[in-house]
Amino acid sequence: MSDAVNLDVFDRRESEVRGYVRSFPTVFDRATGSTLVDADGREYLDFFAGAGVLNYGHNNPAFTRALIDYLERDGIIHGLDMATSAKRAFIEAFERLILAPRGLDHKLQFTGPTGANAVEAALKVARQATGRSTVVAFTNAFHGLSLGALAATGNSHYRSAAGQSLDNVVRLPYDGYLGENVDTLDLFEKMLDDPGSGLDLPAAVIVEAVQGEGGINVASVPWLQRLRAITAERGILLILDEIQAGVGRTGAFFAFEAAGIVPDIVTVSKSISGSGLPMSLVLLRPEVDVWKPGAHTGTFRGNNLAFVSARVALETYWANTAFVDDVARKSALLAAELEQIAAANPSLGLTVRGRGLMYGLVSDGDRTLAGRISKDAFTRGLVIETSGAHDEVLKFLPALTITDDELLRGLAIVRESLAAVTADALAAS
């Protein structure tokens, strides 16, 4: 290892909490599009996209130019929740290009810049608006790691770090959790209608239309539609967490669009800024916006650089259907290639699931396989992570702007790594 990519200072001074550096042990220096370059000049193809933050790729030139121009004219950078020209331009673009075409009349709340903070705000306002405290969340959900969001998160690895009890959340099975032929909402509806179930009428249900960290679990259209009907009939607010699955990741701007439903509250973060700058917001139906002024604040809820790049992203990619159409084409290519990989390795029992450019290659038989592929792929120049309760899912999260050549090149590395790790396992047996 050269001095340029030496990790000694990180091992010596950075907290043990660090995670991704353990999976991708080098010092990254620069990046463009779907290519990362480390301090030694070695290139890596990126199938990780900052855990879904970089849907439009690294250092997208349209955003970089706009940010440089804004900085050079001394534009406001930090504005709390004051009105600025950058915020106004973003709101107008979001209203024109996202809300209006979808018939949505939601208000925008700019929260602290993390997705977890957006979830905290959503849960708080739901409880205020209904006067009730219970929230329903689902198995394998991931909603963030601050205490309120963590209570709604399923993974025991994260929950065990809380250091205290996590209350006021009831956990129910997600779509498919009990098998293909079981509608898990039967249980929810039965519990709601049975006064002996012990389930108090919830303030809200929080759900991901596609679970990312939970293992690329895709809720079916009928399941989401029924969930919307159950909640609407009983005055329960429906919160859609679109933090990873939104902003085009599953094909449409919002993952819930496939079901044709209208949530009461929507949380958005990760790729909303376009450039990778921190930004989060909550969409609220007007009647749910019961906040008193200043009731949920945050010093960095006015990241005006993020507003600039977010506006440019909307104007560049969402003014017509060309971008969505191209994502759909690449989605079909990715799905077909993954199905071929699974079919070519029948003894491994691999399955494929996902939507858009958010896919998983799942190994339920050997839960270590995905991790071993990820580790080997990194040595071959591909950054790809795992997800799921046992890290049993090899998670494909490339930039939506990735080229066909890059997509196929990354898939070729996955094939090589799969062959290598299975050969090693065979040799060791």
GITAJO-V131092 format. One record per backbone hydrogen bond with DSSP energy under -0.5 kcal/mol. CO is the residue of the C=O (numbers start at 1). NH is the residue of the N-H. Records with the same first field share a line. If there is no record, write none. Layout:
BEGIN
CO->NH / NH
END
This chain:
BEGIN
2->5
3->6
7->11
8->12
9->13
10->14
15->18
19->22 / 23
20->23 / 24
24->26
26->28
27->39
30->37
32->35
33->58
34->46
35->32
36->44
37->29 / 30
38->41
42->38
44->36
45->47 / 383
46->399
47->397
48->51 / 52
49->52 / 53 / 54
50->53
54->57
55->400 / 401
57->60
58->33
60->63 / 64
61->65
62->66
63->67
64->68
65->69
66->70
67->71
68->72
69->73
70->75
71->74
77->79 / 304 / 305
79->82
84->88
85->89
86->90
87->91
88->92
89->93
90->94
91->95
92->96
93->97
94->98 / 99
95->100
98->102
99->102 / 104
100->103
107->109 / 284
108->110
109->111 / 282
113->279
114->118
115->119
116->120
117->121
118->122
119->123
120->124
121->125
122->126
123->127
124->128
125->129
126->130
127->131
134->203 / 204
135->170
136->206
137->172
138->141
141->154 / 155
146->150
147->151
148->152
149->152 / 153
150->153
155->159
156->160
158->161
159->162
165->167
168->135
170->137
172->139
174->177
176->179
179->182
181->183
182->176 / 184
183->186
184->187 / 188
185->189
186->190
187->191
188->192
189->193
190->194
193->195
194->197
198->200
203->237
204->136
205->239
207->241
209->219
210->212
211->216 / 217
212->215 / 216
213->388
214->389
216->218
217->211 / 219
220->224
221->225
222->226
223->227
224->228
225->229
226->230
227->231
228->232
229->233
230->234
231->235 / 236
232->235
237->205 / 239
238->240 / 264 / 265
239->207 / 241
240->242 / 267
242->246
243->271
245->250
246->249
248->251
249->357
252->248
253->247 / 248
254->257
255->258
256->259 / 261
257->260
261->263
264->285
265->240
266->283
267->242
268->281
269->272
270->273
271->274
273->275
280->111
281->268
282->109
283->266
284->107
285->288 / 289
286->289
288->290
292->295
298->301
302->79 / 304
303->307
304->308
305->309
306->310
307->311
308->312
309->313
310->314
311->315
312->316
313->317
314->318
321->325
322->326
323->327
324->328
325->329
326->330
327->331
328->332
329->333
330->334
331->335
332->336
333->337
334->338
335->339
336->340
337->341
338->342
339->343
340->344
342->345
343->346
345->348 / 350
346->349
349->364
351->362
353->360
355->358
358->355
359->396
360->353 / 362
361->394
362->351 / 364
365->367
366->369
368->372
369->373
370->374
371->375
372->376
373->377
374->378
375->379
376->380
377->380 / 382
378->381
381->45
382->384
383->47
385->395
387->393
388->391
392->363 / 394
393->387 / 395
394->361 / 396
395->385 / 397
396->359
399->402
403->407
404->408
405->409
406->410
407->411
408->412
409->413
410->414
411->415
412->416
413->417
414->418
415->419
416->420
417->421
418->422
419->423
420->424
421->425
422->426
423->427
424->428
425->429
END
